[in-house]
Amino acid sequence: MTTTTSPAPAGPTPAFSKAPGTDNRRGRLLAVVLAAQFMALLDVFIVNVAAPTIRAELHASGAGLQLVIAGYTITYAVLLITGARLGDRLGHRRVYLAGLTVFTVASLACGLAQGTGELIAFRLLQGAGSAVLIPQVLSLIQRNFAGEARVRALGAYSAVLATGAAAGQVLGGVLVSADLFGTGWRPVFLVNVPVGVVLLLLAVRVLPRDDDAERAAGRARGLDLPGLVLLAGAVSLFTVPLVLGEQEDWPLWSWLSLAAAALLFALFCAYETRLARRGGAPLIAPRVLRTPGMGLAVVRVTAVMAVNAGFLFALTLHVQGGLGHSAVRAGLTFAPTAAVFGIVGLTWRRWPQAVQRALIPGGFALTAVSTAAVGLLLRDGGDGGLWLYAAFVGVGAGLSLGFGPTLTRALATVRAEDAADASGLLATVTQLGQLTGVACFGALFLNRLESQGGSGAYSSGDALLVCCYALSAVAALGAVSGLVRMRR
C-alpha cells in the first residue's frame, strides 16, 4: 500500500439510479444475493454433522460417504471460473437465477434420494448449481454498488463467509437431532427448498435486468474452451486428493494427482498468455492479475481462508472427538469467532485513518498470536476458561482484518468489463484456500493424534496445539507479506 487510506472502489456505474428509494432497492438486492451465498456455503458444512446418520440409513460404504460429503465441494471448486464466465456472457441476473434453481432442485432430489449412488449424483449437481450461482454474487455487488456502499456490501459478504461454517455445524446438529417426522438426515437438504423458492421469487423482483451491451461484450470475448478444460482439469486433480487423500491415507494416486495438477496449471498459464498475446480472449484476462495488489491479494485470501478453514476443522475434531461434545455445542464454540469476524468486516472502514495502513498486517499478526493462544489454552484437555473466548475474539478479528480490506482493495481498481473474471478468480481462490486448509491442517492434527497413541482429551489437546502453532506460522507469513508491501 502506498497511501494511508484504501482507494475508492472503482468499477461500473451502479445499475440503480439516485432516485428515491435507491438505497432500499440496493439493500434488498444485497440481502437476496447474500442469502443465497449463505445457503450455498452452509451446505459445505451442514452435511458433515449428518454423515453418521446417512451412513447408517443408506448403508453407505466409507468411500461412498466421502463422496456424499465431498462431491459438492469438488464440482463447486472445479466450475467456479466457468460460472463466472457464463455470467459475463449470458447476464449475471439470468445465470444467478439459473444457478439458484439448479441448487434448489438438486437439494430436493438429495432429500428424497433412496440410495448412496443417487445422493452422490445429486450432491454433484448441487455443487454445480452453487458454482454457477456464487460468482454472480461478487459480480452483482461490483456492478450495482460503488464507493462506500460497495465497501459496506463487501463487509457483509465477508460476514456471510465467516458465519457459514459455524451455522452449518449448529443447524446440521439441530436438524439431525430433531429427527423431524422421522426423516433423520433428510431435512439437512430439504431445508434449502423453501428458502430457495422464496429467494427465487424475490430475486426475480429485485435483481436489475441484465444490460444488453454488457452481455454482447461478454459474448464477443468468447468462452475459451481450451482454457476451461485445462483449468477444470487442474482444479479437479488438485481438489480430489485434498478432499479424499486423508481418508485414504494419502495413497500414491493422490500425490500423482497433485503433481499432474501442477503440470496442467502451468500449461493453462502458458496457453492463456499466448492467447492474450495473439489478441484472443483468455479465460482470465492477464490484466486482472496485473491489477495493482491483485497478486498479493490472491496470496492473502488463500492464507486467510486456509487458516480459517484449518482452525475450524481442527477445533471441531478436538471439541467433538477429544472432548466428546455434541455437534451443536461444537458449532456454538465458533460463535464468538464468527460474530467478531462479521462485526469487524462491517466496521473496519470507519476506523481511524492512522491505523488503516496497518490493518492487514496487523490482522495477520493478531491471528498468529490468537491461534497460538487457543492451542496453549486447550493443550491439557481443559476448557480454557474465559481467556479462550478472548482468543476466539482475536482469531475472528484478525482473520476479518486480513480478509475484508484485502478483498475491498483488490476489487477497487478492477475494470467494469473484468468484474466477472475478478469475481471468479477470488471465489475460486477462496474455495481452494479452504480446501487446502482442511487438508493440510486436518492431516497434521490427525497424524499428531495418531502419534500420541490415543484419542482422549489430553492427546487431542496436544494435537491441537501443534496444529495451532502451524496455523500461527502461516498467519505470521501473511503479516510479513503485508509489511513488505507497506515499505514499497
BAKE-189225 format. One record per residue (C-alpha): chain; x, y, z; residue number from 1. Coordinates in pm, 1 decimal. Last residue first. Layout:
// BAKE-189225
kette,u,v,w,nr
A,X,Y,Z,NUM .
...
//
This chain:
// BAKE-189225
kette,u,v,w,nr
A,744.2,-25.1,-113.4,488 .
A,750.2,-44.5,266.7,487 .
A,383.2,-127.4,303.4,486 .
A,409.5,-432.4,75.4,485 .
A,683.6,-582.0,287.9,484 .
A,470.6,-528.8,597.9,483 .
A,172.4,-703.0,435.4,482 .
A,377.9,-1001.8,327.0,481 .
A,522.7,-1025.7,678.2,480 .
A,176.3,-1040.9,832.3,479 .
A,70.9,-1315.9,593.5,478 .
A,380.7,-1513.7,689.5,477 .
A,277.0,-1475.2,1054.0,476 .
A,-65.5,-1617.9,967.8,475 .
A,101.3,-1926.7,820.6,474 .
A,314.3,-1967.1,1133.9,473 .
A,12.3,-1928.6,1361.5,472 .
A,-169.2,-2203.4,1175.9,471 .
A,134.2,-2429.9,1228.4,470 .
A,138.8,-2346.4,1600.5,469 .
A,-235.5,-2413.7,1611.3,468 .
A,-182.9,-2759.6,1460.7,467 .
A,81.1,-2848.1,1718.2,466 .
A,-150.6,-2730.7,1997.8,465 .
A,-446.7,-2919.7,1851.0,464 .
A,-250.2,-3245.1,1855.1,463 .
A,-158.5,-3186.1,2221.0,462 .
A,-521.5,-3115.1,2306.8,461 .
A,-632.6,-3433.7,2128.7,460 .
A,-384.3,-3635.7,2332.4,459 .
A,-510.5,-3476.4,2653.9,458 .
A,-880.6,-3509.9,2566.3,457 .
A,-850.2,-3875.1,2472.0,456 .
A,-794.8,-4008.2,2121.2,455 .
A,-486.1,-4221.1,2172.7,454 .
A,-147.7,-4329.4,2050.4,453 .
A,15.4,-3986.9,2059.3,452 .
A,140.8,-4049.3,1703.4,451 .
A,-221.2,-4092.8,1594.3,450 .
A,-314.9,-3751.9,1735.0,449 .
A,-19.1,-3592.4,1558.8,448 .
A,-123.2,-3751.4,1230.7,447 .
A,-484.0,-3640.9,1280.8,446 .
A,-392.4,-3280.6,1356.0,445 .
A,-141.8,-3252.1,1070.3,444 .
A,-385.6,-3411.7,826.5,443 .
A,-655.7,-3164.3,927.7,442 .
A,-406.9,-2880.8,893.7,441 .
A,-315.4,-2975.9,538.6,440 .
A,-649.0,-3099.2,403.6,439 .
A,-876.9,-2850.8,580.6,438 .
A,-652.7,-2556.1,497.3,437 .
A,-604.0,-2661.3,136.4,436 .
A,-978.3,-2699.0,86.2,435 .
A,-1044.6,-2358.0,237.9,434 .
A,-777.2,-2192.8,23.6,433 .
A,-917.5,-2366.9,-283.4,432 .
A,-1260.6,-2219.1,-209.6,431 .
A,-1136.0,-1865.5,-153.7,430 .
A,-906.9,-1884.3,-457.4,429 .
A,-1203.0,-1993.1,-668.1,428 .
A,-1418.9,-1706.5,-543.7,427 .
A,-1129.7,-1464.6,-598.4,426 .
A,-1075.7,-1575.5,-958.5,425 .
A,-1445.1,-1594.3,-1045.1,424 .
A,-1509.6,-1246.4,-909.0,423 .
A,-1203.8,-1099.9,-1081.9,422 .
A,-1301.9,-1251.9,-1416.6,421 .
A,-1664.8,-1142.4,-1377.5,420 .
A,-1567.3,-784.3,-1289.1,419 .
A,-1323.0,-754.7,-1581.1,418 .
A,-1551.3,-549.3,-1806.0,417 .
A,-1604.3,-298.2,-1526.2,416 .
A,-1231.2,-254.5,-1464.4,415 .
A,-1083.4,-371.0,-1135.9,414 .
A,-940.5,-80.0,-935.0,413 .
A,-1112.6,-131.2,-600.3,412 .
A,-1151.7,-508.4,-629.1,411 .
A,-814.9,-583.9,-467.4,410 .
A,-868.4,-307.5,-213.3,409 .
A,-1200.8,-447.0,-96.2,408 .
A,-1080.6,-807.6,-83.7,407 .
A,-767.3,-723.9,114.5,406 .
A,-954.0,-488.1,347.8,405 .
A,-1203.0,-764.2,433.6,404 .
A,-971.1,-1068.7,452.3,403 .
A,-679.0,-994.5,684.9,402 .
A,-886.1,-767.7,905.0,401 .
A,-1154.5,-1035.2,926.5,400 .
A,-899.4,-1303.7,1008.8,399 .
A,-757.6,-1092.2,1291.0,398 .
A,-1094.8,-1001.1,1440.2,397 .
A,-1217.5,-1361.1,1439.7,396 .
A,-892.1,-1502.6,1578.4,395 .
A,-875.1,-1234.0,1847.1,394 .
A,-1234.3,-1299.8,1952.8,393 .
A,-1151.9,-1669.8,1981.6,392 .
A,-850.9,-1580.3,2198.3,391 .
A,-1070.6,-1371.2,2427.4,390 .
A,-1310.7,-1665.3,2443.2,389 .
A,-1025.5,-1891.3,2549.9,388 .
A,-923.3,-1645.2,2820.2,387 .
A,-1258.8,-1704.1,2988.0,386 .
A,-1168.2,-2063.1,3074.1,385 .
A,-956.9,-2286.4,2850.7,384 .
A,-1195.9,-2584.0,2858.1,383 .
A,-939.6,-2841.6,2965.7,382 .
A,-765.8,-3114.0,2762.5,381 .
A,-414.3,-3005.5,2860.6,380 .
A,-338.2,-2825.9,2532.5,379 .
A,-656.3,-2618.4,2530.0,378 .
A,-516.4,-2284.0,2645.8,377 .
A,-190.9,-2330.0,2455.0,376 .
A,-367.3,-2412.6,2129.1,375 .
A,-604.8,-2118.7,2160.0,374 .
A,-309.8,-1888.1,2236.7,373 .
A,-126.1,-1998.7,1921.6,372 .
A,-437.4,-1915.1,1722.2,371 .
A,-457.8,-1574.1,1890.6,370 .
A,-96.1,-1469.0,1835.5,369 .
A,-94.6,-1558.5,1465.7,368 .
A,-440.3,-1410.8,1410.1,367 .
A,-332.5,-1082.7,1569.4,366 .
A,-29.0,-1075.2,1339.4,365 .
A,-249.4,-1141.3,1034.5,364 .
A,-482.4,-861.8,1135.2,363 .
A,-194.9,-621.9,1199.8,362 .
A,-54.1,-695.7,854.4,361 .
A,-396.5,-615.6,703.7,360 .
A,-499.3,-324.7,926.9,359 .
A,-166.0,-141.2,941.7,358 .
A,-230.8,108.1,664.8,357 .
A,-574.9,193.2,805.4,356 .
A,-445.9,268.6,1156.0,355 .
A,-398.7,646.5,1126.4,354 .
A,-716.0,675.9,921.1,353 .
A,-919.6,598.0,1232.6,352 .
A,-1171.8,310.4,1196.5,351 .
A,-1476.3,363.9,978.6,350 .
A,-1361.6,119.9,707.8,349 .
A,-1315.8,-152.2,970.5,348 .
A,-1687.6,-154.9,1059.7,347 .
A,-1870.6,-426.0,863.1,346 .
A,-1582.4,-674.1,848.4,345 .
A,-1509.0,-614.3,1216.8,344 .
A,-1864.7,-707.4,1309.7,343 .
A,-1868.6,-1014.7,1084.9,342 .
A,-1538.8,-1158.3,1207.1,341 .
A,-1646.2,-1079.0,1564.9,340 .
A,-1961.0,-1289.1,1523.5,339 .
A,-1781.1,-1579.3,1354.1,338 .
A,-1508.1,-1604.0,1618.5,337 .
A,-1752.4,-1566.6,1906.7,336 .
A,-1988.0,-1829.6,1757.0,335 .
A,-1722.5,-2096.5,1698.5,334 .
A,-1799.4,-2280.0,2023.3,333 .
A,-2166.4,-2270.1,1923.7,332 .
A,-2087.5,-2507.8,1638.1,331 .
A,-1914.4,-2750.2,1871.5,330 .
A,-2207.5,-2732.3,2111.8,329 .
A,-2446.2,-2822.6,1831.5,328 .
A,-2218.8,-3101.8,1709.8,327 .
A,-2218.1,-3253.7,2057.4,326 .
A,-1916.7,-3253.4,2290.7,325 .
A,-1688.2,-3554.1,2335.5,324 .
A,-1379.2,-3358.8,2441.9,323 .
A,-1136.3,-3523.3,2201.8,322 .
A,-1369.9,-3612.8,1916.0,321 .
A,-1628.8,-3335.5,1921.3,320 .
A,-1422.0,-3046.8,2058.8,319 .
A,-1089.1,-3164.2,1914.8,318 .
A,-1216.7,-3257.0,1569.2,317 .
A,-1415.1,-2932.8,1554.0,316 .
A,-1106.6,-2735.5,1658.2,315 .
A,-906.0,-2895.2,1376.9,314 .
A,-1174.5,-2813.4,1120.0,313 .
A,-1240.1,-2458.6,1238.8,312 .
A,-868.9,-2373.0,1250.1,311 .
A,-795.9,-2532.6,913.1,310 .
A,-1088.2,-2349.8,749.3,309 .
A,-988.1,-2009.1,888.7,308 .
A,-613.6,-2061.0,834.5,307 .
A,-663.4,-2177.2,475.6,306 .
A,-916.4,-1899.3,406.9,305 .
A,-684.7,-1629.7,539.4,304 .
A,-377.4,-1766.8,357.6,303 .
A,-557.4,-1803.2,25.1,302 .
A,-700.8,-1453.1,60.6,301 .
A,-351.9,-1319.7,134.0,300 .
A,-183.9,-1488.8,-162.5,299 .
A,-459.8,-1384.8,-404.2,298 .
A,-447.5,-1032.0,-263.2,297 .
A,-74.0,-1012.8,-329.4,296 .
A,-138.2,-1088.7,-695.2,295 .
A,-430.2,-844.4,-709.4,294 .
A,-246.1,-552.2,-546.5,293 .
A,-240.9,-332.3,-853.3,292 .
A,-430.1,-505.7,-1136.4,291 .
A,-176.9,-721.0,-1320.6,290 .
A,-374.6,-1038.0,-1245.8,289 .
A,-681.8,-875.0,-1396.2,288 .
A,-471.5,-750.3,-1690.2,287 .
A,-399.2,-1113.4,-1773.5,286 .
A,-769.5,-1161.5,-1857.2,285 .
A,-891.1,-1484.5,-1700.0,284 .
A,-1047.3,-1724.1,-1951.6,283 .
A,-838.2,-1573.9,-2228.5,282 .
A,-997.5,-1365.3,-2507.0,281 .
A,-767.1,-1361.4,-2809.9,280 .
A,-532.0,-1086.0,-2928.0,279 .
A,-247.3,-1321.5,-3013.5,278 .
A,-62.7,-1208.0,-2699.0,277 .
A,-368.2,-1293.4,-2487.3,276 .
A,-381.7,-1645.6,-2631.3,275 .
A,-10.5,-1695.7,-2568.1,274 .
A,-50.6,-1596.6,-2202.1,273 .
A,-360.1,-1812.9,-2158.0,272 .
A,-180.7,-2115.6,-2303.9,271 .
A,124.2,-2074.1,-2079.8,270 .
A,-89.0,-2028.0,-1768.3,269 .
A,-302.3,-2332.9,-1852.3,268 .
A,6.6,-2545.1,-1923.1,267 .
A,146.5,-2449.5,-1581.1,266 .
A,-189.1,-2539.5,-1424.4,265 .
A,-185.3,-2873.1,-1603.8,264 .
A,160.0,-2954.5,-1467.2,263 .
A,69.7,-2852.3,-1111.2,262 .
A,-247.1,-3064.0,-1128.2,261 .
A,-45.6,-3360.7,-1257.0,260 .
A,176.9,-3337.9,-949.2,259 .
A,-128.1,-3324.4,-722.6,258 .
A,-278.5,-3627.9,-898.3,257 .
A,45.4,-3823.5,-868.9,256 .
A,44.3,-3749.6,-495.6,255 .
A,-315.5,-3870.0,-456.7,254 .
A,-253.9,-4176.4,-674.4,253 .
A,27.0,-4292.5,-444.1,252 .
A,-206.5,-4327.9,-145.0,251 .
A,-259.8,-4047.8,110.2,250 .
A,-415.8,-4247.3,397.7,249 .
A,-745.2,-4295.0,206.9,248 .
A,-936.6,-4067.2,445.1,247 .
A,-656.8,-3809.3,425.3,246 .
A,-649.1,-3814.3,44.7,245 .
A,-1021.3,-3769.4,-22.4,244 .
A,-1074.6,-3393.1,-24.2,243 .
A,-719.3,-3283.7,-97.0,242 .
A,-677.9,-3570.0,-344.5,241 .
A,-992.2,-3460.1,-534.4,240 .
A,-920.4,-3086.5,-533.1,239 .
A,-585.9,-3064.9,-711.2,238 .
A,-670.5,-3303.1,-996.6,237 .
A,-1007.9,-3134.4,-1033.5,236 .
A,-856.5,-2784.2,-1023.6,235 .
A,-603.4,-2873.3,-1293.4,234 .
A,-863.2,-3045.1,-1512.5,233 .
A,-1106.3,-2755.9,-1480.6,232 .
A,-824.1,-2514.2,-1564.9,231 .
A,-715.9,-2705.0,-1875.7,230 .
A,-1072.6,-2764.2,-1997.0,229 .
A,-1175.9,-2402.6,-1940.2,228 .
A,-866.0,-2273.0,-2116.4,227 .
A,-934.6,-2496.3,-2416.1,226 .
A,-1298.8,-2374.3,-2415.9,225 .
A,-1213.3,-2004.4,-2424.0,224 .
A,-1574.8,-1883.7,-2387.5,223 .
A,-1573.7,-1599.3,-2638.2,222 .
A,-1492.5,-1234.1,-2572.5,221 .
A,-1770.4,-1118.3,-2803.5,220 .
A,-2024.4,-1294.3,-2582.9,219 .
A,-1916.0,-1084.4,-2284.7,218 .
A,-1934.2,-764.3,-2488.0,217 .
A,-2283.0,-857.4,-2603.6,216 .
A,-2384.0,-927.1,-2244.9,215 .
A,-2253.1,-588.1,-2136.9,214 .
A,-2441.7,-414.1,-2417.6,213 .
A,-2764.2,-599.3,-2334.7,212 .
A,-2751.6,-492.1,-1969.0,211 .
A,-2903.5,-758.2,-1746.9,210 .
A,-3220.1,-654.4,-1569.1,209 .
A,-3178.3,-548.0,-1208.6,208 .
A,-3229.5,-806.0,-933.1,207 .
A,-3518.0,-714.7,-701.9,206 .
A,-3830.3,-878.4,-845.8,205 .
A,-3698.5,-1201.7,-997.8,204 .
A,-3468.3,-1232.1,-697.9,203 .
A,-3760.1,-1227.9,-454.1,202 .
A,-3938.5,-1521.4,-616.8,201 .
A,-3611.7,-1714.0,-649.5,200 .
A,-3520.7,-1638.9,-287.2,199 .
A,-3855.8,-1773.3,-168.6,198 .
A,-3810.1,-2093.0,-370.5,197 .
A,-3455.3,-2140.7,-241.1,196 .
A,-3562.0,-2098.4,121.8,195 .
A,-3848.6,-2344.9,75.0,194 .
A,-3607.0,-2599.6,-80.4,193 .
A,-3292.5,-2548.2,126.4,192 .
A,-3444.3,-2708.5,437.8,191 .
A,-3483.5,-3025.4,232.2,190 .
A,-3111.0,-3095.7,237.5,189 .
A,-3040.0,-3118.2,610.6,188 .
A,-3408.4,-3209.5,646.9,187 .
A,-3317.3,-3556.3,504.9,186 .
A,-3087.8,-3669.5,787.7,185 .
A,-3350.0,-3838.2,1003.0,184 .
A,-3696.3,-3812.2,844.4,183 .
A,-3883.9,-3944.6,1148.4,182 .
A,-4131.2,-3657.4,1138.4,181 .
A,-3844.2,-3418.4,1219.0,180 .
A,-3543.1,-3607.4,1356.0,179 .
A,-3473.8,-3318.2,1598.0,178 .
A,-3114.6,-3432.2,1648.7,177 .
A,-3046.6,-3425.2,1274.0,176 .
A,-3194.3,-3077.8,1232.7,175 .
A,-3022.7,-2930.2,1539.5,174 .
A,-2681.5,-3075.8,1457.7,173 .
A,-2696.9,-2958.0,1098.7,172 .
A,-2807.2,-2611.8,1209.3,171 .
A,-2516.1,-2582.1,1452.8,170 .
A,-2244.0,-2713.9,1222.7,169 .
A,-2370.3,-2521.2,921.9,168 .
A,-2402.8,-2202.2,1126.1,167 .
A,-2041.4,-2230.2,1236.0,166 .
A,-1917.3,-2281.1,880.4,165 .
A,-2134.0,-2016.2,714.8,164 .
A,-2067.5,-1741.7,970.6,163 .
A,-1738.7,-1614.3,834.4,162 .
A,-1833.0,-1619.7,466.9,161 .
A,-2151.2,-1427.6,545.6,160 .
A,-1951.4,-1167.2,738.2,159 .
A,-1717.6,-1119.9,443.6,158 .
A,-2013.4,-1052.7,211.8,157 .
A,-2148.7,-801.2,465.0,156 .
A,-1815.1,-622.0,454.4,155 .
A,-1822.0,-636.6,75.7,154 .
A,-2159.9,-462.6,81.0,153 .
A,-2029.5,-196.9,320.8,152 .
A,-1730.9,-128.5,95.7,151 .
A,-1960.3,-119.3,-207.0,150 .
A,-2184.6,139.5,-44.3,149 .
A,-1878.0,344.7,49.6,148 .
A,-1786.7,390.7,-315.3,147 .
A,-1995.0,197.9,-567.6,146 .
A,-2259.4,-73.4,-565.8,145 .
A,-2453.9,-232.5,-850.8,144 .
A,-2187.3,-372.9,-1081.7,143 .
A,-1933.7,-491.7,-825.8,142 .
A,-2204.0,-631.0,-594.8,141 .
A,-2360.6,-814.8,-888.6,140 .
A,-2019.6,-956.4,-984.5,139 .
A,-1948.7,-1061.0,-625.8,138 .
A,-2276.8,-1252.9,-606.0,137 .
A,-2261.8,-1382.2,-964.4,136 .
A,-1959.7,-1594.8,-876.5,135 .
A,-2175.9,-1793.2,-627.3,134 .
A,-2461.0,-1910.8,-852.1,133 .
A,-2291.0,-2114.2,-1125.3,132 .
A,-2061.0,-2289.4,-879.2,131 .
A,-2352.2,-2338.1,-639.4,130 .
A,-2556.2,-2513.1,-908.6,129 .
A,-2258.9,-2735.4,-990.3,128 .
A,-2227.3,-2826.5,-622.5,127 .
A,-2592.7,-2931.3,-614.6,126 .
A,-2539.9,-3143.1,-924.4,125 .
A,-2251.4,-3325.7,-757.5,124 .
A,-2468.5,-3371.8,-449.3,123 .
A,-2743.5,-3510.7,-673.6,122 .
A,-2508.8,-3774.2,-814.0,121 .
A,-2376.2,-3868.6,-469.3,120 .
A,-2730.1,-3899.0,-329.0,119 .
A,-2842.3,-4119.6,-614.3,118 .
A,-2544.5,-4350.3,-571.4,117 .
A,-2597.8,-4371.5,-195.1,116 .
A,-2959.8,-4477.4,-225.4,115 .
A,-3317.0,-4358.2,-185.6,114 .
A,-3265.6,-3986.4,-252.7,113 .
A,-3557.9,-3763.0,-147.6,112 .
A,-3351.7,-3502.0,38.7,111 .
A,-3086.6,-3505.8,-231.5,110 .
A,-3350.9,-3451.6,-502.0,109 .
A,-3492.1,-3152.9,-314.3,108 .
A,-3142.0,-3008.1,-277.6,107 .
A,-3082.2,-3066.1,-650.7,106 .
A,-3396.7,-2866.5,-731.6,105 .
A,-3283.0,-2579.6,-510.1,104 .
A,-2925.3,-2574.9,-644.0,103 .
A,-3039.3,-2591.9,-1005.7,102 .
A,-3284.2,-2304.5,-949.9,101 .
A,-3024.5,-2093.6,-769.0,100 .
A,-2778.9,-2145.4,-1053.5,99 .
A,-3037.2,-2049.2,-1316.2,98 .
A,-3145.3,-1739.6,-1123.4,97 .
A,-2784.3,-1626.2,-1082.6,96 .
A,-2720.2,-1701.1,-1451.8,95 .
A,-3006.8,-1476.6,-1562.5,94 .
A,-2915.8,-1194.3,-1326.1,93 .
A,-2546.8,-1210.6,-1415.0,92 .
A,-2604.0,-1194.0,-1788.5,91 .
A,-2537.6,-1457.9,-2054.3,90 .
A,-2173.7,-1392.6,-2140.8,89 .
A,-2033.4,-1242.2,-1821.1,88 .
A,-2244.7,-1470.8,-1605.4,87 .
A,-2120.9,-1769.8,-1804.1,86 .
A,-1764.3,-1653.2,-1740.9,85 .
A,-1816.2,-1651.5,-1364.8,84 .
A,-1977.8,-1994.2,-1367.9,83 .
A,-1685.0,-2136.0,-1562.7,82 .
A,-1446.0,-1993.9,-1303.8,81 .
A,-1647.2,-2161.4,-1026.1,80 .
A,-1677.4,-2499.6,-1202.3,79 .
A,-1399.1,-2702.6,-1039.7,78 .
A,-1446.8,-2570.6,-685.7,77 .
A,-1819.6,-2640.3,-669.6,76 .
A,-1785.3,-2971.8,-852.2,75 .
A,-1541.7,-3094.1,-586.5,74 .
A,-1711.9,-2936.4,-286.3,73 .
A,-2047.8,-3097.3,-357.9,72 .
A,-1891.1,-3436.6,-416.9,71 .
A,-1701.4,-3417.4,-86.9,70 .
A,-1971.2,-3513.9,163.6,69 .
A,-2156.1,-3768.5,-48.1,68 .
A,-1822.5,-3872.2,-198.2,67 .
A,-1679.6,-3948.3,146.4,66 .
A,-1992.6,-4145.5,234.2,65 .
A,-1948.3,-4360.9,-75.5,64 .
A,-1583.0,-4425.1,3.8,63 .
A,-1670.6,-4537.8,356.3,62 .
A,-1954.0,-4753.8,230.2,61 .
A,-2310.9,-4632.9,260.7,60 .
A,-2573.3,-4846.4,432.7,59 .
A,-2834.0,-4582.3,337.2,58 .
A,-2972.1,-4542.8,691.5,57 .
A,-2649.5,-4597.6,886.2,56 .
A,-2424.3,-4396.2,656.4,55 .
A,-2668.3,-4105.9,635.2,54 .
A,-2699.2,-4097.3,1014.7,53 .
A,-2321.2,-4091.2,1060.6,52 .
A,-2280.0,-3817.1,794.3,51 .
A,-2545.1,-3575.4,926.3,50 .
A,-2292.7,-3349.5,1102.0,49 .
A,-2071.4,-3329.5,793.9,48 .
A,-2375.7,-3245.3,579.8,47 .
A,-2405.4,-2895.5,726.6,46 .
A,-2053.5,-2791.0,631.7,45 .
A,-2041.7,-2728.6,255.2,44 .
A,-2419.4,-2689.4,251.1,43 .
A,-2399.9,-2376.8,462.6,42 .
A,-2188.4,-2210.0,197.2,41 .
A,-2470.5,-2245.5,-57.4,40 .
A,-2728.8,-2110.6,186.4,39 .
A,-2505.9,-1817.5,281.8,38 .
A,-2446.3,-1724.1,-81.7,37 .
A,-2820.5,-1742.1,-147.2,36 .
A,-2885.1,-1512.6,148.1,35 .
A,-2605.7,-1287.2,22.7,34 .
A,-2773.7,-1244.4,-316.6,33 .
A,-3115.7,-1169.8,-166.7,32 .
A,-2999.6,-934.2,110.2,31 .
A,-2777.8,-739.9,-128.8,30 .
A,-3062.1,-686.3,-374.6,29 .
A,-3297.0,-580.8,-95.3,28 .
A,-3041.9,-329.2,33.7,27 .
A,-2985.9,-197.6,-317.0,26 .
A,-3358.6,-141.0,-354.4,25 .
A,-3374.2,31.0,-16.5,24 .
A,-3075.8,251.3,-101.3,23 .
A,-3237.9,355.4,-429.4,22 .
A,-3565.2,450.4,-261.0,21 .
A,-3567.2,799.5,-404.1,20 .
A,-3385.6,811.2,-738.6,19 .
A,-3007.8,801.2,-748.5,18 .
A,-3012.3,543.2,-1025.6,17 .
A,-2970.1,170.7,-980.8,16 .
A,-2747.9,-15.5,-1226.6,15 .
A,-2440.6,110.3,-1045.5,14 .
A,-2180.7,273.1,-1266.1,13 .
A,-1909.6,23.7,-1330.8,12 .
A,-1589.5,-2.2,-1133.9,11 .
A,-1370.0,187.4,-897.2,10 .
A,-1352.8,147.7,-524.1,9 .
A,-1207.7,449.7,-354.4,8 .
A,-852.2,367.1,-274.2,7 .
A,-761.8,249.5,75.4,6 .
A,-621.9,513.0,301.9,5 .
A,-271.7,580.0,430.3,4 .
A,-122.0,562.1,85.9,3 .
A,132.5,338.4,-86.0,2 .
A,0.0,0.0,0.0,1 .
//
